[in-house]
């Protein structure tokens, strides 16, 4: 189940661009290696770059990493609910509102990496504990349909998207 990509209906059309960015193959290996690569890349950047903004109205690199943290937490909570058979609607969040309410710019990139690394590892472990049929159980996030499999692929693509932006626009 971890090698087959999600099908239509396992995620909303609005996240198709992220699903398309997730590599094919074993999603658990992808999430694990991507977590390791993300942290390694960020740890090689100077702390001063953490405040970098490609434009005034764009997030700093620290806020971008904070957004990855927020997204991981909300979406994996949903995946756990659905994977345990709780077909519920998990509240979504406004990425901009959450970044605005955060204090990610008061933290170091190193600190954010120290948070992301075990969070992603824990999330991979949670996904690995789902049974084959659990990957296809359904629920909604902010009234949009998802399965745990759709969420896993979304997270891989979402991180890939934002790390591509980080490489292109921040460093």
CNS distance restraints for C-alpha pairs under 8 A (distance, minus, plus):
assign (resid   1 and name CA) (resid 132 and name CA) 5.84 0.50 0.50
assign (resid   1 and name CA) (resid 135 and name CA) 7.20 0.50 0.50
assign (resid   2 and name CA) (resid  25 and name CA) 7.65 0.50 0.50
assign (resid   2 and name CA) (resid  26 and name CA) 5.19 0.50 0.50
assign (resid   2 and name CA) (resid  27 and name CA) 5.45 0.50 0.50
assign (resid   2 and name CA) (resid  28 and name CA) 6.61 0.50 0.50
assign (resid   2 and name CA) (resid 149 and name CA) 7.58 0.50 0.50
assign (resid   3 and name CA) (resid  24 and name CA) 7.17 0.50 0.50
assign (resid   3 and name CA) (resid  25 and name CA) 4.72 0.50 0.50
assign (resid   3 and name CA) (resid  26 and name CA) 4.16 0.50 0.50
assign (resid   3 and name CA) (resid  27 and name CA) 6.08 0.50 0.50
assign (resid   4 and name CA) (resid  24 and name CA) 7.77 0.50 0.50
assign (resid   4 and name CA) (resid  25 and name CA) 7.06 0.50 0.50
assign (resid   4 and name CA) (resid  26 and name CA) 7.63 0.50 0.50
assign (resid   5 and name CA) (resid  24 and name CA) 6.94 0.50 0.50
assign (resid   5 and name CA) (resid  25 and name CA) 7.94 0.50 0.50
assign (resid   5 and name CA) (resid 149 and name CA) 7.50 0.50 0.50
assign (resid   5 and name CA) (resid 150 and name CA) 7.80 0.50 0.50
assign (resid   5 and name CA) (resid 153 and name CA) 7.18 0.50 0.50
assign (resid   6 and name CA) (resid  10 and name CA) 6.04 0.50 0.50
assign (resid   6 and name CA) (resid  11 and name CA) 7.76 0.50 0.50
assign (resid   6 and name CA) (resid 149 and name CA) 5.97 0.50 0.50
assign (resid   6 and name CA) (resid 150 and name CA) 5.30 0.50 0.50
assign (resid   6 and name CA) (resid 153 and name CA) 7.30 0.50 0.50
assign (resid   7 and name CA) (resid  11 and name CA) 7.91 0.50 0.50
assign (resid   7 and name CA) (resid 150 and name CA) 7.85 0.50 0.50
assign (resid   8 and name CA) (resid  12 and name CA) 7.87 0.50 0.50
assign (resid   8 and name CA) (resid  13 and name CA) 7.92 0.50 0.50
assign (resid   9 and name CA) (resid 145 and name CA) 6.56 0.50 0.50
assign (resid   9 and name CA) (resid 146 and name CA) 7.16 0.50 0.50
assign (resid  10 and name CA) (resid 136 and name CA) 7.67 0.50 0.50
assign (resid  10 and name CA) (resid 138 and name CA) 7.45 0.50 0.50
assign (resid  10 and name CA) (resid 145 and name CA) 6.18 0.50 0.50
assign (resid  10 and name CA) (resid 146 and name CA) 4.62 0.50 0.50
assign (resid  10 and name CA) (resid 147 and name CA) 5.05 0.50 0.50
assign (resid  10 and name CA) (resid 149 and name CA) 7.32 0.50 0.50
assign (resid  10 and name CA) (resid 150 and name CA) 5.13 0.50 0.50
assign (resid  11 and name CA) (resid  15 and name CA) 7.08 0.50 0.50
assign (resid  11 and name CA) (resid  16 and name CA) 7.88 0.50 0.50
assign (resid  11 and name CA) (resid 144 and name CA) 7.24 0.50 0.50
assign (resid  11 and name CA) (resid 145 and name CA) 5.39 0.50 0.50
assign (resid  11 and name CA) (resid 146 and name CA) 4.39 0.50 0.50
assign (resid  11 and name CA) (resid 147 and name CA) 6.81 0.50 0.50
assign (resid  11 and name CA) (resid 150 and name CA) 5.28 0.50 0.50
assign (resid  11 and name CA) (resid 151 and name CA) 7.23 0.50 0.50
assign (resid  12 and name CA) (resid  16 and name CA) 7.23 0.50 0.50
assign (resid  12 and name CA) (resid 144 and name CA) 5.76 0.50 0.50
assign (resid  12 and name CA) (resid 145 and name CA) 5.82 0.50 0.50
assign (resid  12 and name CA) (resid 146 and name CA) 6.96 0.50 0.50
assign (resid  15 and name CA) (resid  19 and name CA) 6.50 0.50 0.50
assign (resid  15 and name CA) (resid 154 and name CA) 7.07 0.50 0.50
assign (resid  16 and name CA) (resid  20 and name CA) 6.10 0.50 0.50
assign (resid  17 and name CA) (resid  21 and name CA) 6.48 0.50 0.50
assign (resid  17 and name CA) (resid 157 and name CA) 7.71 0.50 0.50
assign (resid  18 and name CA) (resid  22 and name CA) 6.68 0.50 0.50
assign (resid  18 and name CA) (resid 153 and name CA) 7.78 0.50 0.50
assign (resid  18 and name CA) (resid 154 and name CA) 5.62 0.50 0.50
assign (resid  18 and name CA) (resid 155 and name CA) 7.81 0.50 0.50
assign (resid  18 and name CA) (resid 156 and name CA) 7.64 0.50 0.50
assign (resid  18 and name CA) (resid 157 and name CA) 4.17 0.50 0.50
assign (resid  18 and name CA) (resid 158 and name CA) 5.20 0.50 0.50
assign (resid  18 and name CA) (resid 160 and name CA) 7.95 0.50 0.50
assign (resid  18 and name CA) (resid 161 and name CA) 6.88 0.50 0.50
assign (resid  19 and name CA) (resid 150 and name CA) 7.93 0.50 0.50
assign (resid  19 and name CA) (resid 153 and name CA) 5.66 0.50 0.50
assign (resid  19 and name CA) (resid 154 and name CA) 5.19 0.50 0.50
assign (resid  19 and name CA) (resid 156 and name CA) 7.74 0.50 0.50
assign (resid  19 and name CA) (resid 157 and name CA) 5.39 0.50 0.50
assign (resid  19 and name CA) (resid 158 and name CA) 7.87 0.50 0.50
assign (resid  20 and name CA) (resid 157 and name CA) 6.88 0.50 0.50
assign (resid  21 and name CA) (resid 156 and name CA) 7.64 0.50 0.50
assign (resid  21 and name CA) (resid 157 and name CA) 4.65 0.50 0.50
assign (resid  21 and name CA) (resid 158 and name CA) 7.76 0.50 0.50
assign (resid  21 and name CA) (resid 160 and name CA) 6.64 0.50 0.50
assign (resid  21 and name CA) (resid 161 and name CA) 7.04 0.50 0.50
assign (resid  22 and name CA) (resid 153 and name CA) 5.99 0.50 0.50
assign (resid  22 and name CA) (resid 154 and name CA) 7.36 0.50 0.50
assign (resid  22 and name CA) (resid 156 and name CA) 5.30 0.50 0.50
assign (resid  22 and name CA) (resid 157 and name CA) 4.31 0.50 0.50
assign (resid  22 and name CA) (resid 160 and name CA) 7.16 0.50 0.50
assign (resid  23 and name CA) (resid  27 and name CA) 7.95 0.50 0.50
assign (resid  23 and name CA) (resid  30 and name CA) 7.25 0.50 0.50
assign (resid  23 and name CA) (resid 156 and name CA) 7.99 0.50 0.50
assign (resid  23 and name CA) (resid 157 and name CA) 7.93 0.50 0.50
assign (resid  25 and name CA) (resid  30 and name CA) 7.60 0.50 0.50
assign (resid  26 and name CA) (resid  30 and name CA) 6.30 0.50 0.50
assign (resid  27 and name CA) (resid  31 and name CA) 6.00 0.50 0.50
assign (resid  27 and name CA) (resid 152 and name CA) 6.98 0.50 0.50
assign (resid  27 and name CA) (resid 153 and name CA) 6.83 0.50 0.50
assign (resid  27 and name CA) (resid 156 and name CA) 7.86 0.50 0.50
assign (resid  28 and name CA) (resid  32 and name CA) 6.11 0.50 0.50
assign (resid  28 and name CA) (resid 124 and name CA) 6.08 0.50 0.50
assign (resid  28 and name CA) (resid 127 and name CA) 7.39 0.50 0.50
assign (resid  28 and name CA) (resid 128 and name CA) 6.97 0.50 0.50
assign (resid  29 and name CA) (resid  33 and name CA) 5.99 0.50 0.50
assign (resid  30 and name CA) (resid  34 and name CA) 5.79 0.50 0.50
assign (resid  30 and name CA) (resid 156 and name CA) 7.17 0.50 0.50
assign (resid  31 and name CA) (resid  35 and name CA) 6.03 0.50 0.50
assign (resid  31 and name CA) (resid 120 and name CA) 7.56 0.50 0.50
assign (resid  31 and name CA) (resid 124 and name CA) 6.58 0.50 0.50
assign (resid  31 and name CA) (resid 152 and name CA) 7.92 0.50 0.50
assign (resid  31 and name CA) (resid 155 and name CA) 7.98 0.50 0.50
assign (resid  31 and name CA) (resid 156 and name CA) 5.95 0.50 0.50
assign (resid  32 and name CA) (resid  36 and name CA) 6.44 0.50 0.50
assign (resid  32 and name CA) (resid 120 and name CA) 7.27 0.50 0.50
assign (resid  32 and name CA) (resid 121 and name CA) 6.62 0.50 0.50
assign (resid  32 and name CA) (resid 124 and name CA) 6.48 0.50 0.50
assign (resid  33 and name CA) (resid  37 and name CA) 6.07 0.50 0.50
assign (resid  34 and name CA) (resid  38 and name CA) 5.87 0.50 0.50
assign (resid  34 and name CA) (resid 156 and name CA) 7.51 0.50 0.50
assign (resid  34 and name CA) (resid 160 and name CA) 7.98 0.50 0.50
assign (resid  35 and name CA) (resid  39 and name CA) 6.26 0.50 0.50
assign (resid  35 and name CA) (resid 116 and name CA) 7.79 0.50 0.50
assign (resid  35 and name CA) (resid 117 and name CA) 6.42 0.50 0.50
assign (resid  35 and name CA) (resid 120 and name CA) 6.07 0.50 0.50
assign (resid  35 and name CA) (resid 121 and name CA) 7.49 0.50 0.50
assign (resid  36 and name CA) (resid  40 and name CA) 6.15 0.50 0.50
assign (resid  36 and name CA) (resid 117 and name CA) 7.09 0.50 0.50
assign (resid  37 and name CA) (resid  41 and name CA) 6.05 0.50 0.50
assign (resid  38 and name CA) (resid  42 and name CA) 6.22 0.50 0.50
assign (resid  38 and name CA) (resid 163 and name CA) 7.28 0.50 0.50
assign (resid  39 and name CA) (resid  43 and name CA) 5.97 0.50 0.50
assign (resid  39 and name CA) (resid 113 and name CA) 5.66 0.50 0.50
assign (resid  39 and name CA) (resid 116 and name CA) 7.44 0.50 0.50
assign (resid  39 and name CA) (resid 117 and name CA) 6.54 0.50 0.50
assign (resid  40 and name CA) (resid  44 and name CA) 6.43 0.50 0.50
assign (resid  41 and name CA) (resid  45 and name CA) 7.00 0.50 0.50
assign (resid  42 and name CA) (resid 109 and name CA) 7.08 0.50 0.50
assign (resid  42 and name CA) (resid 110 and name CA) 7.91 0.50 0.50
assign (resid  42 and name CA) (resid 113 and name CA) 7.19 0.50 0.50
assign (resid  43 and name CA) (resid 109 and name CA) 7.18 0.50 0.50
assign (resid  43 and name CA) (resid 110 and name CA) 6.28 0.50 0.50
assign (resid  43 and name CA) (resid 113 and name CA) 7.14 0.50 0.50
assign (resid  45 and name CA) (resid  49 and name CA) 6.67 0.50 0.50
assign (resid  45 and name CA) (resid 171 and name CA) 7.75 0.50 0.50
assign (resid  46 and name CA) (resid  50 and name CA) 7.25 0.50 0.50
assign (resid  47 and name CA) (resid  51 and name CA) 7.86 0.50 0.50
assign (resid  47 and name CA) (resid 108 and name CA) 6.53 0.50 0.50
assign (resid  47 and name CA) (resid 109 and name CA) 6.08 0.50 0.50
assign (resid  47 and name CA) (resid 110 and name CA) 7.76 0.50 0.50
assign (resid  48 and name CA) (resid  52 and name CA) 7.39 0.50 0.50
assign (resid  49 and name CA) (resid  61 and name CA) 7.17 0.50 0.50
assign (resid  49 and name CA) (resid 170 and name CA) 7.26 0.50 0.50
assign (resid  49 and name CA) (resid 171 and name CA) 7.37 0.50 0.50
assign (resid  50 and name CA) (resid  60 and name CA) 6.46 0.50 0.50
assign (resid  50 and name CA) (resid  61 and name CA) 4.88 0.50 0.50
assign (resid  50 and name CA) (resid  62 and name CA) 5.09 0.50 0.50
assign (resid  50 and name CA) (resid 105 and name CA) 7.75 0.50 0.50
assign (resid  50 and name CA) (resid 108 and name CA) 7.26 0.50 0.50
assign (resid  50 and name CA) (resid 109 and name CA) 6.09 0.50 0.50
assign (resid  51 and name CA) (resid  60 and name CA) 5.15 0.50 0.50
assign (resid  51 and name CA) (resid  61 and name CA) 6.08 0.50 0.50
assign (resid  51 and name CA) (resid  62 and name CA) 6.52 0.50 0.50
assign (resid  51 and name CA) (resid 105 and name CA) 6.88 0.50 0.50
assign (resid  52 and name CA) (resid  60 and name CA) 5.22 0.50 0.50
assign (resid  52 and name CA) (resid  61 and name CA) 5.94 0.50 0.50
assign (resid  52 and name CA) (resid 170 and name CA) 6.27 0.50 0.50
assign (resid  53 and name CA) (resid  58 and name CA) 5.86 0.50 0.50
assign (resid  53 and name CA) (resid  59 and name CA) 5.93 0.50 0.50
assign (resid  53 and name CA) (resid  60 and name CA) 4.63 0.50 0.50
assign (resid  53 and name CA) (resid  61 and name CA) 6.76 0.50 0.50
assign (resid  53 and name CA) (resid 170 and name CA) 6.89 0.50 0.50
assign (resid  54 and name CA) (resid  58 and name CA) 6.32 0.50 0.50
assign (resid  54 and name CA) (resid  59 and name CA) 7.94 0.50 0.50
assign (resid  54 and name CA) (resid  60 and name CA) 7.83 0.50 0.50
assign (resid  54 and name CA) (resid 169 and name CA) 5.89 0.50 0.50
assign (resid  54 and name CA) (resid 170 and name CA) 6.40 0.50 0.50
assign (resid  59 and name CA) (resid  63 and name CA) 5.54 0.50 0.50
assign (resid  59 and name CA) (resid  64 and name CA) 6.00 0.50 0.50
assign (resid  60 and name CA) (resid  64 and name CA) 6.23 0.50 0.50
assign (resid  60 and name CA) (resid 105 and name CA) 7.44 0.50 0.50
assign (resid  61 and name CA) (resid  65 and name CA) 6.32 0.50 0.50
assign (resid  61 and name CA) (resid 166 and name CA) 7.08 0.50 0.50
assign (resid  61 and name CA) (resid 170 and name CA) 6.88 0.50 0.50
assign (resid  62 and name CA) (resid  66 and name CA) 6.15 0.50 0.50
assign (resid  62 and name CA) (resid 104 and name CA) 5.82 0.50 0.50
assign (resid  62 and name CA) (resid 105 and name CA) 5.73 0.50 0.50
assign (resid  62 and name CA) (resid 107 and name CA) 7.59 0.50 0.50
assign (resid  62 and name CA) (resid 108 and name CA) 7.42 0.50 0.50
assign (resid  62 and name CA) (resid 109 and name CA) 6.18 0.50 0.50
assign (resid  62 and name CA) (resid 112 and name CA) 7.53 0.50 0.50
assign (resid  63 and name CA) (resid  67 and name CA) 6.06 0.50 0.50
assign (resid  63 and name CA) (resid  99 and name CA) 6.35 0.50 0.50
assign (resid  63 and name CA) (resid 104 and name CA) 5.41 0.50 0.50
assign (resid  63 and name CA) (resid 105 and name CA) 6.38 0.50 0.50
assign (resid  64 and name CA) (resid  68 and name CA) 6.47 0.50 0.50
assign (resid  64 and name CA) (resid 162 and name CA) 7.42 0.50 0.50
assign (resid  65 and name CA) (resid  69 and name CA) 6.42 0.50 0.50
assign (resid  65 and name CA) (resid 112 and name CA) 6.95 0.50 0.50
assign (resid  66 and name CA) (resid  70 and name CA) 6.25 0.50 0.50
assign (resid  66 and name CA) (resid  99 and name CA) 7.32 0.50 0.50
assign (resid  66 and name CA) (resid 104 and name CA) 6.04 0.50 0.50
assign (resid  66 and name CA) (resid 112 and name CA) 7.13 0.50 0.50
assign (resid  67 and name CA) (resid  71 and name CA) 6.06 0.50 0.50
assign (resid  67 and name CA) (resid  95 and name CA) 6.79 0.50 0.50
assign (resid  67 and name CA) (resid  98 and name CA) 7.91 0.50 0.50
assign (resid  67 and name CA) (resid  99 and name CA) 6.63 0.50 0.50
assign (resid  68 and name CA) (resid  72 and name CA) 6.11 0.50 0.50
assign (resid  68 and name CA) (resid 159 and name CA) 6.81 0.50 0.50
assign (resid  69 and name CA) (resid  73 and name CA) 6.32 0.50 0.50
assign (resid  69 and name CA) (resid 115 and name CA) 7.96 0.50 0.50
assign (resid  69 and name CA) (resid 116 and name CA) 6.34 0.50 0.50
assign (resid  69 and name CA) (resid 119 and name CA) 7.93 0.50 0.50
assign (resid  70 and name CA) (resid  74 and name CA) 6.28 0.50 0.50
assign (resid  71 and name CA) (resid  75 and name CA) 5.93 0.50 0.50
assign (resid  71 and name CA) (resid 155 and name CA) 7.95 0.50 0.50
assign (resid  72 and name CA) (resid  76 and name CA) 5.83 0.50 0.50
assign (resid  72 and name CA) (resid 119 and name CA) 7.94 0.50 0.50
assign (resid  72 and name CA) (resid 120 and name CA) 7.61 0.50 0.50
assign (resid  72 and name CA) (resid 123 and name CA) 7.94 0.50 0.50
assign (resid  72 and name CA) (resid 155 and name CA) 6.95 0.50 0.50
assign (resid  73 and name CA) (resid  77 and name CA) 6.08 0.50 0.50
assign (resid  74 and name CA) (resid  78 and name CA) 6.45 0.50 0.50
assign (resid  74 and name CA) (resid  92 and name CA) 7.26 0.50 0.50
assign (resid  75 and name CA) (resid  79 and name CA) 6.24 0.50 0.50
assign (resid  75 and name CA) (resid 141 and name CA) 7.91 0.50 0.50
assign (resid  75 and name CA) (resid 151 and name CA) 6.56 0.50 0.50
assign (resid  75 and name CA) (resid 155 and name CA) 7.89 0.50 0.50
assign (resid  76 and name CA) (resid  80 and name CA) 6.09 0.50 0.50
assign (resid  76 and name CA) (resid 123 and name CA) 6.67 0.50 0.50
assign (resid  76 and name CA) (resid 151 and name CA) 7.39 0.50 0.50
assign (resid  77 and name CA) (resid  81 and name CA) 6.32 0.50 0.50
assign (resid  78 and name CA) (resid  82 and name CA) 6.20 0.50 0.50
assign (resid  78 and name CA) (resid  90 and name CA) 6.00 0.50 0.50
assign (resid  78 and name CA) (resid 139 and name CA) 7.84 0.50 0.50
assign (resid  78 and name CA) (resid 140 and name CA) 7.91 0.50 0.50
assign (resid  78 and name CA) (resid 141 and name CA) 6.94 0.50 0.50
assign (resid  78 and name CA) (resid 148 and name CA) 7.77 0.50 0.50
assign (resid  79 and name CA) (resid  83 and name CA) 5.78 0.50 0.50
assign (resid  79 and name CA) (resid 147 and name CA) 6.80 0.50 0.50
assign (resid  79 and name CA) (resid 148 and name CA) 4.51 0.50 0.50
assign (resid  79 and name CA) (resid 151 and name CA) 6.51 0.50 0.50
assign (resid  80 and name CA) (resid  84 and name CA) 6.11 0.50 0.50
assign (resid  80 and name CA) (resid 126 and name CA) 7.58 0.50 0.50
assign (resid  80 and name CA) (resid 148 and name CA) 7.43 0.50 0.50
assign (resid  81 and name CA) (resid  85 and name CA) 6.60 0.50 0.50
assign (resid  81 and name CA) (resid  86 and name CA) 5.13 0.50 0.50
assign (resid  81 and name CA) (resid  87 and name CA) 7.24 0.50 0.50
assign (resid  81 and name CA) (resid  88 and name CA) 7.46 0.50 0.50
assign (resid  82 and name CA) (resid  86 and name CA) 5.04 0.50 0.50
assign (resid  82 and name CA) (resid  87 and name CA) 5.62 0.50 0.50
assign (resid  82 and name CA) (resid  88 and name CA) 7.33 0.50 0.50
assign (resid  82 and name CA) (resid 134 and name CA) 7.68 0.50 0.50
assign (resid  82 and name CA) (resid 137 and name CA) 5.67 0.50 0.50
assign (resid  82 and name CA) (resid 138 and name CA) 5.73 0.50 0.50
assign (resid  82 and name CA) (resid 139 and name CA) 5.63 0.50 0.50
assign (resid  82 and name CA) (resid 147 and name CA) 6.71 0.50 0.50
assign (resid  82 and name CA) (resid 148 and name CA) 6.56 0.50 0.50
assign (resid  83 and name CA) (resid 130 and name CA) 6.54 0.50 0.50
assign (resid  83 and name CA) (resid 134 and name CA) 4.83 0.50 0.50
assign (resid  83 and name CA) (resid 135 and name CA) 6.31 0.50 0.50
assign (resid  83 and name CA) (resid 136 and name CA) 7.83 0.50 0.50
assign (resid  83 and name CA) (resid 137 and name CA) 5.94 0.50 0.50
assign (resid  83 and name CA) (resid 138 and name CA) 7.99 0.50 0.50
assign (resid  83 and name CA) (resid 147 and name CA) 7.83 0.50 0.50
assign (resid  83 and name CA) (resid 148 and name CA) 6.23 0.50 0.50
assign (resid  84 and name CA) (resid 134 and name CA) 7.11 0.50 0.50
assign (resid  85 and name CA) (resid 134 and name CA) 7.57 0.50 0.50
assign (resid  85 and name CA) (resid 137 and name CA) 6.45 0.50 0.50
assign (resid  85 and name CA) (resid 138 and name CA) 7.87 0.50 0.50
assign (resid  86 and name CA) (resid 139 and name CA) 7.34 0.50 0.50
assign (resid  87 and name CA) (resid 137 and name CA) 7.58 0.50 0.50
assign (resid  87 and name CA) (resid 138 and name CA) 5.86 0.50 0.50
assign (resid  87 and name CA) (resid 139 and name CA) 4.46 0.50 0.50
assign (resid  87 and name CA) (resid 140 and name CA) 7.47 0.50 0.50
assign (resid  88 and name CA) (resid 139 and name CA) 5.20 0.50 0.50
assign (resid  88 and name CA) (resid 140 and name CA) 6.21 0.50 0.50
assign (resid  89 and name CA) (resid 139 and name CA) 6.11 0.50 0.50
assign (resid  89 and name CA) (resid 140 and name CA) 4.56 0.50 0.50
assign (resid  89 and name CA) (resid 141 and name CA) 5.41 0.50 0.50
assign (resid  89 and name CA) (resid 142 and name CA) 6.42 0.50 0.50
assign (resid  89 and name CA) (resid 143 and name CA) 6.14 0.50 0.50
assign (resid  90 and name CA) (resid 139 and name CA) 7.93 0.50 0.50
assign (resid  90 and name CA) (resid 140 and name CA) 6.16 0.50 0.50
assign (resid  90 and name CA) (resid 141 and name CA) 4.65 0.50 0.50
assign (resid  90 and name CA) (resid 142 and name CA) 6.10 0.50 0.50
assign (resid  90 and name CA) (resid 143 and name CA) 7.87 0.50 0.50
assign (resid  91 and name CA) (resid 141 and name CA) 5.78 0.50 0.50
assign (resid  91 and name CA) (resid 142 and name CA) 4.92 0.50 0.50
assign (resid  91 and name CA) (resid 143 and name CA) 7.99 0.50 0.50
assign (resid  92 and name CA) (resid 141 and name CA) 5.65 0.50 0.50
assign (resid  92 and name CA) (resid 142 and name CA) 4.59 0.50 0.50
assign (resid  93 and name CA) (resid  97 and name CA) 7.90 0.50 0.50
assign (resid  93 and name CA) (resid  98 and name CA) 7.29 0.50 0.50
assign (resid  93 and name CA) (resid 142 and name CA) 7.85 0.50 0.50
assign (resid  94 and name CA) (resid  98 and name CA) 6.13 0.50 0.50
assign (resid  95 and name CA) (resid  99 and name CA) 6.17 0.50 0.50
assign (resid  96 and name CA) (resid 100 and name CA) 6.00 0.50 0.50
assign (resid  97 and name CA) (resid 101 and name CA) 6.12 0.50 0.50
assign (resid  98 and name CA) (resid 102 and name CA) 6.07 0.50 0.50
assign (resid  99 and name CA) (resid 103 and name CA) 7.77 0.50 0.50
assign (resid  99 and name CA) (resid 104 and name CA) 7.61 0.50 0.50
assign (resid 103 and name CA) (resid 107 and name CA) 7.20 0.50 0.50
assign (resid 107 and name CA) (resid 111 and name CA) 6.38 0.50 0.50
assign (resid 107 and name CA) (resid 112 and name CA) 7.02 0.50 0.50
assign (resid 108 and name CA) (resid 112 and name CA) 6.37 0.50 0.50
assign (resid 109 and name CA) (resid 113 and name CA) 6.08 0.50 0.50
assign (resid 110 and name CA) (resid 114 and name CA) 6.11 0.50 0.50
assign (resid 111 and name CA) (resid 115 and name CA) 6.38 0.50 0.50
assign (resid 112 and name CA) (resid 116 and name CA) 6.12 0.50 0.50
assign (resid 113 and name CA) (resid 117 and name CA) 5.94 0.50 0.50
assign (resid 114 and name CA) (resid 118 and name CA) 7.16 0.50 0.50
assign (resid 115 and name CA) (resid 119 and name CA) 6.26 0.50 0.50
assign (resid 116 and name CA) (resid 120 and name CA) 5.98 0.50 0.50
assign (resid 117 and name CA) (resid 121 and name CA) 6.29 0.50 0.50
assign (resid 118 and name CA) (resid 122 and name CA) 5.95 0.50 0.50
assign (resid 119 and name CA) (resid 123 and name CA) 6.14 0.50 0.50
assign (resid 120 and name CA) (resid 124 and name CA) 6.14 0.50 0.50
assign (resid 121 and name CA) (resid 125 and name CA) 6.27 0.50 0.50
assign (resid 122 and name CA) (resid 126 and name CA) 6.20 0.50 0.50
assign (resid 123 and name CA) (resid 127 and name CA) 6.26 0.50 0.50
assign (resid 124 and name CA) (resid 128 and name CA) 6.11 0.50 0.50
assign (resid 125 and name CA) (resid 129 and name CA) 6.42 0.50 0.50
assign (resid 126 and name CA) (resid 130 and name CA) 7.01 0.50 0.50
assign (resid 127 and name CA) (resid 148 and name CA) 7.85 0.50 0.50
assign (resid 127 and name CA) (resid 152 and name CA) 7.78 0.50 0.50
assign (resid 130 and name CA) (resid 134 and name CA) 5.69 0.50 0.50
assign (resid 130 and name CA) (resid 135 and name CA) 6.59 0.50 0.50
assign (resid 131 and name CA) (resid 135 and name CA) 6.89 0.50 0.50
assign (resid 132 and name CA) (resid 136 and name CA) 7.95 0.50 0.50
assign (resid 133 and name CA) (resid 137 and name CA) 7.09 0.50 0.50
assign (resid 134 and name CA) (resid 148 and name CA) 7.47 0.50 0.50
assign (resid 135 and name CA) (resid 147 and name CA) 6.34 0.50 0.50
assign (resid 135 and name CA) (resid 148 and name CA) 5.01 0.50 0.50
assign (resid 135 and name CA) (resid 149 and name CA) 5.06 0.50 0.50
assign (resid 136 and name CA) (resid 147 and name CA) 5.38 0.50 0.50
assign (resid 136 and name CA) (resid 148 and name CA) 6.52 0.50 0.50
assign (resid 136 and name CA) (resid 149 and name CA) 6.49 0.50 0.50
assign (resid 137 and name CA) (resid 147 and name CA) 5.52 0.50 0.50
assign (resid 137 and name CA) (resid 148 and name CA) 6.98 0.50 0.50
assign (resid 138 and name CA) (resid 145 and name CA) 6.98 0.50 0.50
assign (resid 138 and name CA) (resid 146 and name CA) 5.83 0.50 0.50
assign (resid 138 and name CA) (resid 147 and name CA) 4.72 0.50 0.50
assign (resid 138 and name CA) (resid 148 and name CA) 7.60 0.50 0.50
assign (resid 139 and name CA) (resid 145 and name CA) 5.89 0.50 0.50
assign (resid 139 and name CA) (resid 146 and name CA) 5.66 0.50 0.50
assign (resid 139 and name CA) (resid 147 and name CA) 6.43 0.50 0.50
assign (resid 140 and name CA) (resid 144 and name CA) 4.92 0.50 0.50
assign (resid 140 and name CA) (resid 145 and name CA) 4.40 0.50 0.50
assign (resid 140 and name CA) (resid 146 and name CA) 5.52 0.50 0.50
assign (resid 141 and name CA) (resid 145 and name CA) 6.56 0.50 0.50
assign (resid 141 and name CA) (resid 146 and name CA) 6.94 0.50 0.50
assign (resid 146 and name CA) (resid 150 and name CA) 5.75 0.50 0.50
assign (resid 146 and name CA) (resid 151 and name CA) 6.49 0.50 0.50
assign (resid 147 and name CA) (resid 151 and name CA) 6.23 0.50 0.50
assign (resid 148 and name CA) (resid 152 and name CA) 6.15 0.50 0.50
assign (resid 149 and name CA) (resid 153 and name CA) 6.37 0.50 0.50
assign (resid 150 and name CA) (resid 154 and name CA) 5.99 0.50 0.50
assign (resid 151 and name CA) (resid 155 and name CA) 6.07 0.50 0.50
assign (resid 152 and name CA) (resid 156 and name CA) 6.42 0.50 0.50
assign (resid 153 and name CA) (resid 157 and name CA) 6.20 0.50 0.50
assign (resid 154 and name CA) (resid 158 and name CA) 5.80 0.50 0.50
assign (resid 155 and name CA) (resid 159 and name CA) 6.03 0.50 0.50
assign (resid 156 and name CA) (resid 160 and name CA) 6.14 0.50 0.50
assign (resid 157 and name CA) (resid 161 and name CA) 6.00 0.50 0.50
assign (resid 158 and name CA) (resid 162 and name CA) 6.33 0.50 0.50
assign (resid 159 and name CA) (resid 163 and name CA) 5.96 0.50 0.50
assign (resid 160 and name CA) (resid 164 and name CA) 6.01 0.50 0.50
assign (resid 161 and name CA) (resid 165 and name CA) 6.36 0.50 0.50
assign (resid 162 and name CA) (resid 166 and name CA) 6.10 0.50 0.50
assign (resid 163 and name CA) (resid 167 and name CA) 6.10 0.50 0.50
assign (resid 164 and name CA) (resid 168 and name CA) 6.12 0.50 0.50
assign (resid 165 and name CA) (resid 169 and name CA) 5.70 0.50 0.50
assign (resid 165 and name CA) (resid 170 and name CA) 7.50 0.50 0.50
assign (resid 166 and name CA) (resid 170 and name CA) 5.05 0.50 0.50
assign (resid 166 and name CA) (resid 171 and name CA) 6.71 0.50 0.50
assign (resid 167 and name CA) (resid 171 and name CA) 5.55 0.50 0.50
